[in-house]
Each structure stands twice: as structure tokens, then as C-alpha cells.
Amino acid sequence: MPPPPVKPARGRSADDNRWRNVCIVGYLIPPLLRAEFPPTRNEATETESACSIVSQALAKIGIKLGEKAIAKIWARYSSFHDILGAQRDI
């Protein structure tokens, strides 16, 4: 009897997501930080943050990542910002 067929994984690959996340942290958030927006915000406030602005901008081009998802990406990959941010001045 042949083995059961393997279903393809849903969603993007881990490599695609990693590249997307590094681009968000390395290219989209830094200009907002230089404009003195905080990276994240307290959920109780209505103040804009870099993560909220990036989420809104990505939604306009059809990429649906909520502010919380962007904040999680920032928390995980913000060390890349420290490495990359020091090397370039955009």
C-alpha cells in the first residue's frame, strides 16, 4: 500500500517570511524611528507608532499584517535594526 499523499504546507515559506521580516525591521521601521515615532505603543493609547504606521502602509498594498504582528516581528528581529541601522544612513 502506498504512503498517503503529503499535503503541501499552507502559507509562505519560513525563508520568505524571514526575508519579509528583515525588510520590515531593516527598511520600513528605521525612518519612522528617526522621525521620533516609538517602535510600538500601548494598546490603550491612540498615538501612532512605527509598527502601526507600517501595518497601515502594508495594508494599502495588499499585505495584511496587523499592528500586533508587526510588533512581534519588531520584538524578534530588532537586533537586526541595531546591526543594519549603524551601517547605512537613509
N, C-alpha and C positions, 0 to 999 in steps of 0.2 A: 504494500500500500504506500503511495507517495506521501511525502510530508504535506501538511496543509499549506496553502499559499500564504506568504507573508504580506501583510498589508503595508503599503508604503507609509512612512511617517507623515503626520499632518503638520502643516505649518512650514516655516522656514527652517533651514538647517542651522545648527549651532554656529557654524562658521559665518553664515550670512548675518545672523543676529549679533555675533561678536563684532563684525565689521561695522554694522549699523550703530551699535552702542558706542564704539570707539569714536566714530564720526560725530555722534551727538555730543559726547563729552569733550572731544578734541577740537571740534569746529563750530558747533552751534551754541554751546553754553558759554565759552570764554568771552565772546564780545559782549554778552549780556552781563557777565561778571565785571568786566571793565567799565560798563555803563552803570555800575554800582547796584545792580539788582541782586538780591540774595539768591543763592542757588536753589533753595527750597523755601517753603513758607509754612507757617502754622495753619492748619486747616480751618481754624476759627476765623482767620482774617481774610479779607478780600484783596489784600495787597498782591501785586504781581510778583512773580519770582521767575528766575531763568527757566526753571522746569515748566512752569505754567505757560510761559510765552512760547517755548519750543514745542510744547504739546499743541497749542493753538496753530502754530505755523505749519507743523507737520499735517494736522487735520486738513488744512487748506489745500494740500497737495495729495490728499487721499491716504495718508499714513495715519492709521488710528492707534495712537499710543496716548493713553491718558496721563495726566499730570503725575499720578502716583507711580505709574510705570516708568516715567522719565526720572522721577526722584529715586526709584530703586536702581535704575541704570547709573545715575549720578553716584549713589552711595557705593555701588560696586566698582565703578571704573574711574572714580575721581582721582585716583593716584596717577592715571594716565594724563590727566589735565596738568598735574604738577610737573610731569616729565616733559610733555609736549609744549605746554604753555611757556616754559622757560626758554624754549628753542626758537620760537617764532613770535613776531610782533605783527599781528593782523590789524 
